[in-house]
Amino acid sequence: MWIALPVGILVLIAALWFLIIAPAGSPPPRVTVTPAGTSTLWPTVTPMVIVEPTQPPASAATAEAPQPAAIGVGARVVVAGTGEAQLRIRQAPGTDTITVKVVPDGTRLVIIGGPEQASGYTWWKVEDPAGIVGWVAGDFLTLAP
């Protein structure tokens, strides 16, 4: 109750200011009348000719990128020859680096970087279908068909 009374007084003062003081200090809005002139009720229509192509253009988005002849950046590869040991995707090139993921033979990968030499292997930076990125030894990769 003690809070409601001062708030009510403030609201009353604000309302009086808007009704009495504010309109007296500003001029009334000016109304401008524009003659109708030659306007019409119907819009103007401009005819257009639409030409459809007889053959759709070849688009880079729909065209499939050519597969490289050798393993390199952009190549799609398959893990092969790892057996039960499977292939380790590592955080950096080298057998002494942290393993990010282990993938079996047949896993499809995309080469996104490399090559780098470490621990007696050629390492390629790859991305797997789940979006995991890391380095793998190239000895266990073959080009995808």
N, CA, C and O of each residue as an XYZ file, in Angstrom:
580
protein
N       0.811     -1.187      0.000
C       0.000      0.000      0.000
C       0.854      1.250      0.000
O       0.531      2.223     -0.681
N       1.934      1.234      0.752
C       2.787      2.420      0.823
C       3.510      2.641     -0.505
O       3.880      3.769     -0.832
N       3.709      1.581     -1.258
C       4.356      1.715     -2.566
C       3.335      2.118     -3.617
O       3.661      2.881     -4.525
N       2.131      1.633     -3.518
C       1.098      1.913     -4.514
C       0.715      3.385     -4.534
O       0.448      3.925     -5.607
N       0.678      4.056     -3.384
C       0.284      5.462     -3.311
C       1.258      6.371     -4.062
O       0.803      7.176     -4.874
N       2.577      6.287     -3.835
C       3.492      7.150     -4.608
C       3.477      6.825     -6.103
O       3.592      7.726     -6.934
N       3.336      5.540     -6.448
C       3.294      5.165     -7.861
C       2.047      5.751     -8.503
O       2.116      6.248     -9.627
N       0.915      5.707     -7.824
C      -0.324      6.277     -8.353
C      -0.211      7.778     -8.561
O      -0.694      8.303     -9.564
N       0.423      8.476     -7.622
C       0.625      9.923     -7.764
C       1.501     10.216     -8.967
O       1.215     11.140     -9.728
N       2.559      9.450     -9.151
C       3.439      9.658    -10.316
C       2.686      9.428    -11.626
O       2.884     10.171    -12.587
N       1.830      8.414    -11.676
C       1.051      8.147    -12.882
C       0.093      9.297    -13.152
O      -0.081      9.689    -14.306
N      -0.529      9.846    -12.119
C      -1.444     10.982    -12.259
C      -0.722     12.221    -12.774
O      -1.246     12.929    -13.634
N       0.467     12.488    -12.261
C       1.262     13.634    -12.724
C       1.653     13.444    -14.190
O       1.575     14.392    -14.971
N       2.071     12.243    -14.574
C       2.469     11.987    -15.961
C       1.286     12.159    -16.900
O       1.436     12.712    -17.990
N       0.095     11.687    -16.486
C      -1.097     11.826    -17.327
C      -1.473     13.283    -17.504
O      -1.814     13.700    -18.611
N      -1.418     14.065    -16.434
C      -1.717     15.496    -16.535
C      -0.720     16.211    -17.438
O      -1.095     17.087    -18.217
N       0.552     15.834    -17.331
C       1.564     16.476    -18.170
C       1.265     16.210    -19.650
O       1.339     17.127    -20.468
N       0.932     14.977    -19.994
C       0.638     14.652    -21.387
C      -0.634     15.320    -21.883
O      -0.725     15.667    -23.061
N      -1.617     15.509    -21.012
C      -2.887     16.098    -21.433
C      -2.877     17.630    -21.451
O      -3.537     18.230    -22.300
N      -2.150     18.272    -20.543
C      -2.230     19.725    -20.415
C      -0.950     20.425    -20.846
O      -1.003     21.323    -21.687
N       0.174     20.051    -20.307
C       1.415     20.793    -20.541
C       2.038     20.469    -21.891
O       2.399     21.400    -22.611
N       2.184     19.208    -22.276
C       2.854     18.827    -23.521
C       2.157     19.374    -24.759
O       2.853     19.883    -25.638
N       0.808     19.305    -24.899
C       0.194     19.838    -26.101
C       0.346     21.347    -26.233
O       0.374     21.855    -27.354
N       0.443     22.073    -25.139
C       0.564     23.523    -25.211
C       1.917     23.943    -25.746
O       2.021     24.994    -26.378
N       2.942     23.171    -25.518
C       4.281     23.544    -25.961
C       4.582     23.186    -27.399
O       5.569     23.689    -27.936
N       3.810     22.363    -28.049
C       4.101     21.972    -29.427
C       2.948     22.397    -30.329
O       1.788     22.354    -29.919
N       3.267     22.814    -31.571
C       2.205     23.232    -32.489
C       1.384     22.025    -32.918
O       1.875     20.897    -32.906
N       0.120     22.268    -33.302
C      -0.716     21.153    -33.739
C      -0.199     20.569    -35.054
O       0.442     21.281    -35.828
N      -0.458     19.311    -35.317
C       0.022     18.720    -36.572
C      -0.650     19.391    -37.762
O      -1.813     19.788    -37.693
N       0.101     19.512    -38.855
C      -0.385     20.165    -40.063
C      -0.881     19.113    -41.042
O      -0.192     18.126    -41.302
N      -2.052     19.316    -41.575
C      -2.644     18.388    -42.517
C      -2.450     18.949    -43.914
O      -2.779     20.107    -44.172
N      -1.912     18.128    -44.826
C      -1.711     18.549    -46.208
C      -2.615     17.703    -47.085
O      -2.642     16.477    -46.981
N      -3.358     18.384    -47.956
C      -4.258     17.690    -48.867
C      -3.640     17.742    -50.258
O      -3.268     18.813    -50.739
N      -3.533     16.583    -50.902
C      -2.991     16.489    -52.250
C      -4.142     16.148    -53.189
O      -4.893     15.203    -52.946
N      -4.279     16.936    -54.282
C      -5.365     16.639    -55.221
C      -5.163     15.275    -55.882
O      -4.041     14.795    -56.043
N      -6.286     14.673    -56.256
C      -6.259     13.341    -56.837
C      -5.529     13.320    -58.170
O      -4.869     12.325    -58.472
N      -5.611     14.338    -58.959
C      -4.901     14.409    -60.234
C      -5.405     13.385    -61.214
O      -6.615     13.226    -61.378
N      -4.487     12.676    -61.878
C      -4.859     11.739    -62.934
C      -4.652     10.290    -62.513
O      -4.365      9.437    -63.354
N      -4.794     10.005    -61.236
C      -4.579      8.623    -60.819
C      -5.715      7.749    -61.339
O      -6.833      8.217    -61.557
N      -5.407      6.482    -61.530
C      -6.404      5.518    -61.996
C      -6.593      4.449    -60.942
O      -5.774      4.289    -60.037
N      -7.654      3.743    -61.072
C      -7.911      2.669    -60.126
C      -7.183      1.385    -60.491
O      -7.031      0.504    -59.646
N      -6.733      1.265    -61.731
C      -6.095      0.038    -62.195
C      -4.605      0.250    -62.358
O      -4.186      1.295    -62.858
N      -3.802     -0.701    -61.955
C      -2.346     -0.562    -62.142
C      -1.968     -0.723    -63.612
O      -2.694     -1.332    -64.398
N      -0.828     -0.167    -63.954
C      -0.303     -0.308    -65.305
C       0.402     -1.654    -65.412
O       1.185     -2.019    -64.535
N       0.129     -2.387    -66.479
C       0.722     -3.701    -66.681
C       1.695     -3.615    -67.844
O       1.346     -3.133    -68.921
N       2.929     -4.089    -67.622
C       3.938     -4.119    -68.667
C       4.115     -5.570    -69.096
O       4.478     -6.415    -68.277
N       3.862     -5.871    -70.374
C       4.019     -7.269    -70.817
C       5.492     -7.688    -70.806
O       6.382     -6.886    -71.089
N       5.732     -8.968    -70.470
C       7.088     -9.514    -70.456
C       7.116    -10.801    -71.258
O       6.118    -11.516    -71.355
N       8.269    -11.080    -71.826
C       8.467    -12.330    -72.545
C       9.399    -13.184    -71.706
O      10.490    -12.749    -71.339
N       8.968    -14.395    -71.404
C       9.796    -15.311    -70.620
C      10.330    -16.378    -71.553
O       9.573    -17.084    -72.219
N      11.645    -16.481    -71.588
C      12.297    -17.462    -72.445
C      12.846    -18.556    -71.545
O      13.634    -18.281    -70.640
N      12.439    -19.784    -71.788
C      12.930    -20.906    -71.015
C      14.046    -21.600    -71.792
O      13.908    -21.825    -72.995
N      15.147    -21.941    -71.124
C      16.237    -22.622    -71.824
C      15.813    -24.029    -72.251
O      15.028    -24.690    -71.572
N      16.341    -24.463    -73.375
C      16.001    -25.797    -73.866
C      16.804    -26.879    -73.157
O      16.367    -28.027    -73.084
N      17.987    -26.518    -72.631
C      18.825    -27.476    -71.918
C      19.300    -26.800    -70.646
O      19.792    -25.674    -70.710
N      19.173    -27.440    -69.494
C      19.608    -26.797    -68.257
C      21.114    -26.587    -68.252
O      21.854    -27.431    -68.757
N      21.583    -25.471    -67.687
C      23.031    -25.213    -67.650
C      23.718    -26.160    -66.677
O      23.117    -26.589    -65.693
N      24.966    -26.481    -66.949
C      25.755    -27.332    -66.053
C      26.159    -26.485    -64.864
O      26.787    -25.438    -65.022
N      25.806    -26.929    -63.695
C      26.078    -26.175    -62.477
C      27.209    -26.835    -61.723
O      27.338    -28.059    -61.717
N      28.029    -26.015    -61.084
C      29.125    -26.563    -60.284
C      28.578    -27.320    -59.086
O      29.212    -28.261    -58.607
N      27.405    -26.922    -58.592
C      26.830    -27.592    -57.429
C      26.318    -28.986    -57.779
O      26.380    -29.895    -56.950
N      25.811    -29.162    -59.005
C      25.276    -30.465    -59.374
C      26.319    -31.344    -60.049
O      26.185    -32.568    -60.051
N      27.349    -30.743    -60.617
C      28.392    -31.535    -61.279
C      29.252    -32.209    -60.208
O      29.593    -31.585    -59.203
N      29.595    -33.446    -60.414
C      30.411    -34.166    -59.465
C      31.878    -33.867    -59.740
O      32.314    -33.874    -60.892
N      32.639    -33.605    -58.682
C      34.058    -33.287    -58.828
C      34.801    -34.529    -59.309
O      34.506    -35.640    -58.868
N      35.767    -34.342    -60.217
C      36.527    -35.507    -60.688
C      37.374    -36.093    -59.563
O      37.932    -35.359    -58.747
N      37.463    -37.406    -59.527
C      38.243    -38.105    -58.515
C      39.721    -38.068    -58.892
O      40.068    -38.392    -60.028
N      40.607    -37.680    -57.962
C      42.042    -37.677    -58.266
C      42.541    -39.095    -58.567
O      41.958    -40.077    -58.108
N      43.628    -39.189    -59.343
C      44.201    -40.483    -59.712
C      45.068    -41.053    -58.594
O      45.347    -42.252    -58.581
N      45.498    -40.208    -57.656
C      46.329    -40.662    -56.553
C      45.813    -40.022    -55.262
O      45.042    -39.063    -55.289
N      46.258    -40.578    -54.136
C      45.836    -40.007    -52.855
C      46.437    -38.619    -52.717
O      47.641    -38.430    -52.887
N      45.592    -37.660    -52.408
C      45.998    -36.276    -52.227
C      44.815    -35.501    -51.672
O      43.737    -36.060    -51.473
N      45.015    -34.229    -51.427
C      43.953    -33.390    -50.871
C      42.743    -33.414    -51.802
O      42.871    -33.200    -53.007
N      41.580    -33.674    -51.235
C      40.342    -33.757    -52.001
C      39.954    -35.175    -52.378
O      38.820    -35.409    -52.797
N      40.866    -36.126    -52.239
C      40.574    -37.513    -52.616
C      39.661    -38.161    -51.579
O      39.738    -37.871    -50.385
N      38.797    -39.045    -52.071
C      37.951    -39.860    -51.193
C      38.626    -41.219    -51.095
O      38.935    -41.849    -52.106
N      38.849    -41.659    -49.864
C      39.601    -42.894    -49.648
C      38.811    -43.841    -48.749
O      37.837    -43.459    -48.099
N      39.277    -45.111    -48.740
C      38.679    -46.159    -47.910
C      39.792    -46.762    -47.069
O      40.897    -46.985    -47.564
N      39.506    -47.027    -45.798
C      40.471    -47.685    -44.911
C      40.569    -49.152    -45.321
O      39.550    -49.820    -45.495
N      41.805    -49.656    -45.476
C      42.010    -51.044    -45.892
C      43.310    -51.583    -45.302
O      44.285    -50.848    -45.147
N      43.312    -52.884    -44.972
C      44.534    -53.564    -44.547
C      44.871    -53.419    -43.076
O      46.007    -53.687    -42.684
N      43.920    -53.003    -42.247
C      44.226    -52.853    -40.823
C      43.855    -54.085    -40.014
O      44.370    -54.285    -38.914
N      42.966    -54.911    -40.551
C      42.546    -56.121    -39.840
C      41.820    -55.779    -38.557
O      41.067    -54.807    -38.488
N      42.064    -56.612    -37.519
C      41.405    -56.378    -36.239
C      41.959    -55.155    -35.516
O      41.292    -54.604    -34.640
N      43.157    -54.725    -35.866
C      43.776    -53.579    -35.181
C      43.040    -52.279    -35.491
O      43.032    -51.362    -34.669
N      42.425    -52.193    -36.662
C      41.711    -51.013    -37.141
C      42.673    -49.815    -37.277
O      43.836    -49.893    -36.881
N      42.170    -48.722    -37.837
C      43.004    -47.544    -38.100
C      42.723    -46.470    -37.067
O      41.569    -46.156    -36.776
N      43.784    -45.914    -36.520
C      43.647    -44.843    -35.525
C      43.697    -43.487    -36.222
O      44.633    -43.182    -36.960
N      42.673    -42.687    -35.971
C      42.704    -41.286    -36.404
C      43.329    -40.531    -35.242
O      42.825    -40.556    -34.119
N      44.437    -39.860    -35.534
C      45.211    -39.228    -34.457
C      45.113    -37.705    -34.509
O      44.758    -37.122    -35.534
N      45.435    -37.078    -33.385
C      45.353    -35.626    -33.255
C      46.410    -34.927    -34.113
O      46.183    -33.811    -34.581
N      47.546    -35.561    -34.320
C      48.646    -34.995    -35.113
C      49.377    -36.159    -35.774
O      49.193    -37.306    -35.366
N      50.204    -35.891    -36.788
C      50.969    -36.965    -37.427
C      51.929    -37.618    -36.428
O      52.580    -36.927    -35.644
N      52.014    -38.958    -36.462
C      52.949    -39.680    -35.600
C      52.246    -40.712    -34.757
O      51.099    -40.528    -34.349
N      52.961    -41.825    -34.493
C      52.367    -42.908    -33.713
C      52.344    -42.610    -32.216
O      51.717    -43.339    -31.447
N      53.015    -41.559    -31.807
C      53.053    -41.224    -30.381
C      52.073    -40.102    -30.013
O      52.173    -39.538    -28.923
N      51.137    -39.773    -30.896
C      50.174    -38.707    -30.609
C      48.843    -39.289    -30.145
O      48.612    -40.493    -30.253
N      47.985    -38.443    -29.637
C      46.710    -38.865    -29.058
C      45.769    -39.411    -30.135
O      45.629    -38.820    -31.205
N      45.123    -40.552    -29.837
C      44.138    -41.151    -30.732
C      42.797    -40.464    -30.527
O      42.298    -40.391    -29.404
N      42.209    -39.957    -31.619
C      40.916    -39.284    -31.563
C      39.791    -40.293    -31.742
O      38.761    -40.214    -31.073
N      40.000    -41.257    -32.663
C      38.968    -42.234    -32.988
C      39.640    -43.432    -33.648
O      40.707    -43.300    -34.248
N      39.018    -44.591    -33.536
C      39.488    -45.810    -34.201
C      38.411    -46.233    -35.182
O      37.240    -46.349    -34.819
N      38.819    -46.471    -36.456
C      37.843    -46.830    -37.488
C      38.229    -48.163    -38.140
O      39.415    -48.458    -38.287
N      37.238    -48.967    -38.529
C      37.518    -50.272    -39.146
C      37.782    -50.151    -40.643
O      37.575    -49.100    -41.249
N      38.251    -51.273    -41.227
C      38.389    -51.349    -42.681
C      37.039    -51.047    -43.328
O      35.992    -51.414    -42.794
N      37.070    -50.381    -44.473
C      35.843    -50.054    -45.188
C      35.308    -48.663    -44.873
O      34.407    -48.181    -45.559
N      35.847    -48.012    -43.847
C      35.393    -46.662    -43.498
C      35.840    -45.690    -44.592
O      36.997    -45.696    -45.014
N      34.910    -44.869    -45.035
C      35.214    -43.872    -46.069
C      35.654    -42.571    -45.402
O      35.042    -42.115    -44.436
N      36.724    -41.984    -45.934
C      37.283    -40.735    -45.411
C      37.544    -39.789    -46.578
O      37.591    -40.210    -47.733
N      37.713    -38.514    -46.266
C      38.081    -37.516    -47.266
C      39.397    -36.886    -46.827
O      39.539    -36.461    -45.681
N      40.354    -36.829    -47.743
C      41.652    -36.216    -47.458
C      41.477    -34.697    -47.487
O      41.017    -34.144    -48.486
N      41.848    -34.013    -46.376
C      41.716    -32.557    -46.323
C      43.052    -31.853    -46.097
O      43.111    -30.623    -46.087
N      44.130    -32.628    -45.913
C      45.439    -32.014    -45.714
C      46.538    -33.044    -45.794
O      46.291    -34.248    -45.863
N      47.768    -32.539    -45.783
C      48.927    -33.429    -45.826
C      49.594    -33.367    -47.175
O      49.218    -32.541    -48.007
N      50.539    -34.185    -47.412
C      51.094    -35.215    -46.546
C      52.142    -34.655    -45.580
O      52.720    -33.592    -45.806
N      52.367    -35.402    -44.501
C      53.407    -35.118    -43.515
C      54.134    -36.431    -43.240
O      53.520    -37.498    -43.270
N      55.421    -36.361    -42.976
C      56.216    -37.548    -42.669
C      56.482    -37.603    -41.164
O      56.965    -36.634    -40.579
N      56.164    -38.744    -40.540
C      56.448    -38.937    -39.113
C      56.356    -40.418    -38.788
O      55.527    -41.134    -39.349
N      57.214    -40.874    -37.876
C      57.203    -42.256    -37.372
C      57.283    -43.287    -38.490
O      56.746    -44.385    -38.343
N      57.928    -42.971    -39.585
C      58.105    -43.916    -40.682
C      56.898    -44.048    -41.602
O      56.883    -44.940    -42.451
N      55.896    -43.202    -41.467
C      54.698    -43.235    -42.303
C      54.480    -41.877    -42.966
O      54.978    -40.848    -42.509
N      53.721    -41.910    -44.053
C      53.205    -40.683    -44.659
C      51.818    -40.483    -44.089
O      50.967    -41.366    -44.201
N      51.577    -39.322    -43.473
C      50.320    -39.049    -42.777
C      49.460    -38.093    -43.579
O      49.955    -37.140    -44.181
N      48.168    -38.363    -43.578
C      47.191    -37.523    -44.272
C      46.153    -37.032    -43.276
O      45.681    -37.791    -42.430
N      45.805    -35.771    -43.383
C      44.736    -35.219    -42.548
C      43.421    -35.573    -43.218
O      43.232    -35.307    -44.405
N      42.498    -36.183    -42.449
C      41.245    -36.690    -43.017
C      40.050    -36.208    -42.202
O      40.180    -35.733    -41.074
N      38.877    -36.353    -42.826
C      37.608    -36.111    -42.136
C      36.734    -37.331    -42.373
O      36.596    -37.798    -43.504
N      36.140    -37.848    -41.289
C      35.273    -39.018    -41.435
C      33.820    -38.560    -41.632
O      33.541    -37.367    -41.517
N      32.893    -39.478    -41.926
C      31.497    -39.092    -42.174
C      30.832    -38.371    -41.001
O      29.875    -37.623    -41.204
N      31.321    -38.582    -39.782
C      30.747    -37.921    -38.610
C      31.328    -36.524    -38.388
O      30.912    -35.813    -37.474
N      32.301    -36.131    -39.239
C      32.907    -34.807    -39.100
C      34.152    -34.783    -38.232
O      34.700    -33.713    -37.969
N      34.615    -35.964    -37.775
C      35.837    -36.047    -36.971
C      37.030    -35.796    -37.891
O      37.133    -36.388    -38.966
N      37.925    -34.917    -37.460
C      39.106    -34.570    -38.256
C      40.346    -35.025    -37.493
O      40.446    -34.837    -36.280
N      41.288    -35.627    -38.219
C      42.543    -36.064    -37.621
C      43.490    -36.585    -38.680
O      43.244    -36.433    -39.877
N      44.576    -37.200    -38.236
C      45.633    -37.685    -39.132
C      45.671    -39.210    -39.123
O      45.504    -39.842    -38.080
N      45.895    -39.799    -40.315
C      46.011    -41.254    -40.443
C      47.226    -41.599    -41.293
O      47.673    -40.814    -42.128
N      47.751    -42.819    -41.048
C      48.879    -43.306    -41.837
C      48.381    -43.692    -43.226
O      47.421    -44.452    -43.356
N      49.027    -43.176    -44.254
C      48.608    -43.398    -45.637
C      48.747    -44.823    -46.117
O      48.140    -45.196    -47.121
N      49.552    -45.650    -45.407
C      49.730    -47.050    -45.820
C      48.431    -47.832    -45.761
O      48.323    -48.889    -46.383
N      47.437    -47.334    -45.023
C      46.193    -48.066    -44.829
C      45.000    -47.409    -45.537
O      43.847    -47.586    -45.143
N      45.305    -46.660    -46.575
C      44.265    -45.975    -47.360
C      44.343    -46.405    -48.809
O      45.433    -46.562    -49.358
N      43.180    -46.598    -49.437
C      43.103    -46.829    -50.877
C      42.073    -45.848    -51.432
O      41.183    -45.408    -50.705
N      42.188    -45.506    -52.706
C      41.223    -44.613    -53.326
C      39.849    -45.261    -53.349
O      39.721    -46.450    -53.642
N      38.841    -44.489    -53.046
C      37.463    -45.008    -53.071
C      37.030    -45.183    -54.517
O      37.403    -44.388    -55.379
N      36.246    -46.219    -54.787
C      35.775    -46.433    -56.167
C      34.753    -45.366    -56.561
O      34.246    -45.381    -57.682
